[in-house]
Amino acid sequence: MSRYMELQAVDELRATLQQVSVIKVREIKIERHGHRSEKDIVAHVDIYGHSHDLVCWVTESAEPQRIRRMLLEMHKSVKGAGGKAPVLIAPSLTAELQALCREKEIGFLDLEGNACLYLNEVFIVKRSLPHRKEIPPSAEPLPTSETARLAHIA
């Protein structure tokens, strides 16, 4: 995972959590684990005085097959997570992949502004609207005073 992606993921996670007034972000850090220098983003937050931990797996790939594999691995690791909330962070997630995350009860956050996080007392859902292409201006020019005068005479 690139340093740029790490920083983007941390910023987006922090911004999403801070949108809910009852969530107090204590710390967000990047932790190494595994033998291949894999990294997780771990967020420690307080909600109504209760401590919660989010363990975020980050991918730079928006490839559906890779994300499905990650979700299966995350689902397996949730059993031994000891109450930590799993979250997948990706550049973008299709509606199908978002539904799969919900089915597996894994929170998600993408860099396009979509999120769904499960934190016992709090459930956060954010959805971005699709970017629409601008409609090109009409090919017919607007009438000028000269053409308007001629049109009036005719």
C-alpha positions as CSV (number, residue, x, y, z in Angstrom):
1,M,0.0,0.0,0.0
2,S,1.4,3.4,-1.0
3,R,2.0,6.1,1.6
4,Y,-0.4,8.3,-0.3
5,M,-3.2,5.8,-0.1
6,E,-2.6,5.3,3.6
7,L,-2.9,9.0,4.3
8,Q,-6.0,9.3,2.1
9,A,-7.6,6.4,4.0
10,V,-6.8,7.9,7.4
11,D,-8.1,11.3,6.4
12,E,-11.3,9.9,5.0
13,L,-11.9,7.7,8.0
14,R,-11.2,10.6,10.4
15,A,-13.6,12.9,8.4
16,T,-16.4,10.3,8.4
17,L,-16.1,9.6,12.1
18,Q,-16.0,13.3,13.1
19,Q,-19.3,13.9,11.3
20,V,-21.1,12.1,14.2
21,S,-21.0,14.3,17.3
22,V,-21.2,11.3,19.8
23,I,-18.0,9.8,18.4
24,K,-14.8,11.1,19.9
25,V,-11.7,10.0,17.9
26,R,-8.9,9.2,20.4
27,E,-6.3,7.9,17.9
28,I,-5.9,6.6,14.4
29,K,-2.7,4.8,13.6
30,I,-1.2,2.6,11.0
31,E,0.0,-0.8,12.3
32,R,2.2,-3.4,10.6
33,H,1.3,-7.1,10.9
34,G,2.1,-10.3,9.1
35,H,5.3,-11.4,7.4
36,R,4.8,-9.3,4.2
37,S,4.8,-5.9,5.9
38,E,1.0,-5.7,5.6
39,K,-0.6,-2.8,7.3
40,D,-3.9,-2.0,9.0
41,I,-5.3,1.3,10.1
42,V,-6.6,1.0,13.6
43,A,-9.0,3.7,15.0
44,H,-9.6,4.0,18.7
45,V,-12.9,5.9,19.4
46,D,-15.2,6.6,22.3
47,I,-19.0,6.5,21.9
48,Y,-21.1,7.5,24.9
49,G,-18.1,6.7,27.1
50,H,-17.6,3.2,25.7
51,S,-14.3,2.4,23.9
52,H,-14.4,0.9,20.4
53,D,-11.7,-0.2,18.0
54,L,-12.0,-0.3,14.2
55,V,-9.6,-2.4,12.3
56,C,-9.4,-1.2,8.7
57,W,-8.0,-3.2,5.8
58,V,-7.0,-0.9,3.0
59,T,-6.7,-1.8,-0.7
60,E,-5.6,0.4,-3.6
61,S,-7.4,-1.9,-6.0
62,A,-11.1,-1.4,-6.9
63,E,-11.0,-4.8,-8.7
64,P,-14.1,-6.8,-7.6
65,Q,-12.3,-10.2,-7.4
66,R,-9.6,-8.9,-5.1
67,I,-12.1,-7.1,-2.9
68,R,-14.2,-10.3,-2.6
69,R,-11.1,-12.2,-1.5
70,M,-10.3,-9.5,1.1
71,L,-13.9,-9.7,2.4
72,L,-13.7,-13.5,2.8
73,E,-10.4,-13.1,4.8
74,M,-11.9,-10.3,6.9
75,H,-15.0,-12.4,7.6
76,K,-12.8,-15.2,8.8
77,S,-10.7,-12.9,11.0
78,V,-13.8,-11.2,12.6
79,K,-14.4,-14.3,14.8
80,G,-11.0,-13.8,16.5
81,A,-11.1,-10.0,16.5
82,G,-12.3,-9.7,20.1
83,G,-15.0,-7.1,19.5
84,K,-13.0,-5.0,17.0
85,A,-15.2,-3.6,14.2
86,P,-13.8,-4.6,10.7
87,V,-13.8,-2.0,8.0
88,L,-12.7,-2.2,4.3
89,I,-11.3,1.0,2.8
90,A,-11.0,1.1,-1.0
91,P,-10.8,3.7,-3.7
92,S,-14.3,2.8,-4.9
93,L,-16.9,0.1,-4.3
94,T,-19.7,-0.9,-6.6
95,A,-23.2,-1.3,-5.2
96,E,-22.8,-5.1,-5.5
97,L,-19.6,-5.0,-3.3
98,Q,-21.3,-2.6,-0.8
99,A,-24.1,-5.1,-0.5
100,L,-21.6,-8.0,0.0
101,C,-19.9,-6.0,2.8
102,R,-23.3,-5.5,4.5
103,E,-24.1,-9.2,4.1
104,K,-20.8,-10.1,5.8
105,E,-21.3,-7.4,8.5
106,I,-18.1,-5.7,7.5
107,G,-18.1,-1.9,7.5
108,F,-16.8,-0.1,4.4
109,L,-15.5,3.3,3.4
110,D,-14.6,4.3,-0.1
111,L,-12.8,7.4,-1.3
112,E,-15.8,8.5,-3.3
113,G,-17.7,9.4,-0.2
114,N,-19.6,6.2,0.5
115,A,-19.5,4.6,4.0
116,C,-21.3,2.1,6.2
117,L,-19.8,1.6,9.7
118,Y,-21.1,-0.5,12.5
119,L,-20.2,0.7,16.0
120,N,-22.6,-1.0,18.4
121,E,-24.5,2.1,19.6
122,V,-23.9,4.0,16.3
123,F,-24.5,3.0,12.7
124,I,-23.1,5.4,10.1
125,V,-24.2,5.4,6.5
126,K,-23.0,7.9,3.9
127,R,-23.7,7.8,0.2
128,S,-22.3,10.0,-2.5
129,L,-24.3,10.8,-5.6
130,P,-23.0,9.7,-8.9
131,H,-21.1,12.3,-10.8
132,R,-23.2,13.5,-13.8
133,K,-21.7,14.7,-17.0
134,E,-22.5,18.3,-18.0
135,I,-24.9,18.7,-20.8
136,P,-23.2,20.4,-23.8
137,P,-24.6,23.8,-24.7
138,S,-27.0,23.9,-27.6
139,A,-25.3,24.1,-31.0
140,E,-27.7,27.0,-32.0
141,P,-26.2,30.4,-31.0
142,L,-28.3,32.8,-28.9
143,P,-29.9,35.6,-31.0
144,T,-27.9,38.8,-31.0
145,S,-29.5,42.2,-31.3
146,E,-28.8,42.2,-35.1
147,T,-30.4,38.7,-35.7
148,A,-33.3,39.6,-33.4
149,R,-33.9,42.8,-35.4
150,L,-33.8,40.9,-38.7
151,A,-36.1,38.2,-37.4
152,H,-38.6,40.9,-36.2
153,I,-38.6,42.5,-39.8
154,A,-39.3,39.1,-41.4
